[in-house]
Amino acid sequence: MPARHRPPSAARDLIPDQPELGELRSAAAGCTACDLYRDATQTVFGEGAASSEVMLVGEQPGDGEDRAGRPFVGPAGRMLDQALAEAGIDRELAYVTNVVKHFKFERRGKMRIHKKPNAEQVHACFPWLEAELQVVQPRVLVLLGATAAQALLGSSFRVSRQRGEFLDSDLAPRVLATVHPSSILRAPDEEARTLAYKGFVADLAVVAEELRGPAS
C-alpha cells in the first residue's frame, strides 16, 4: 500500500530529523526492524549522489550485493548497467536502491537462493526508502519490478499493464514502472531473454528522453 497509509515502523526511530545520505547509511547499518538482519551479511543501502535526477528502486539485494554491501553489483546489476547505457542513461548519475535493504534467501546446499520479502518485511524497511526519496528528490523515479511498484503505488498495481509509461504520483515529478532486470535473466530461452531485454531498454529510453528535456 502507499507509504502514507502505512502504520509506523521501528526503523523510523533510527532516522535523523534532517537526514543526509551518509547519516542514513550509517543508521541503517544497525537496523533490526525486521528479522532479515539476522541471516544477512549486512545492510545494503542505496548508492549515488543526493543530486541525482533519476532514482531506480528494486526489490532487495541479492547474494552478490549482500556480500559486497552495494546495490545492483551482481548479474542483475550488470544487466541494468548495460540497459542503462543502451538507453542513454549514465548510471554514475543515478541513485540506485532497493525497497528492502537486507537479503532474504533460503539455503539449497551451499547456495543462497533469493526469496521474495513478505509484506511485513517491506513495511518494516519502508522508512529508509521514504528518507532516501526525501533527500534525493529525484526528477524521475523508476520502479523495477512488482515488489517496488506495489510498495510505492499500491498492492493492486500491475507492472505488466502500465510499464514504460509515466504515472500520476506525488512521489516524484515523473514516476515509471518497468520489469526488474533479474526477470530477464530468468526468461526460459535466449529468444525470450532478447525480447524481454529490448522491452526493458525501451522503457528506460522513455526515462532518458525525459531527462534530456528541461526540468519542470
Number of C-alpha atoms within 10 A of each C-alpha: 16 13 16 8 8 12 8 12 15 15 20 18 13 17 19 12 9 10 14 16 18 10 13 20 19 14 17 21 15 13 23 15 19 17 14 20 18 10 12 18 16 22 26 27 27 25 18 17 16 20 14 18 17 27 28 20 26 24 23 27 30 28 21 17 23 23 15 16 19 20 24 27 19 18 16 18 20 13 19 22 19 16 22 20 15 15 19 17 21 13 19 12 15 21 24 23 24 26 29 27 31 30 28 24 18 11 10 8 7 6 10 14 15 15 13 14 19 10 12 13 19 20 23 23 24 23 22 25 20 16 20 22 17 16 17 19 19 24 19 23 23 26 28 24 22 21 27 26 29 18 20 22 22 15 14 9 17 16 20 12 10 13 20 23 15 18 15 12 12 8 19 19 16 20 24 25 30 26 24 22 23 18 14 22 18 10 15 9 10 11 10 14 16 14 12 18 22 15 17 23 21 17 21 25 20 15 25 18 12 15 17 10 8 6 9 5
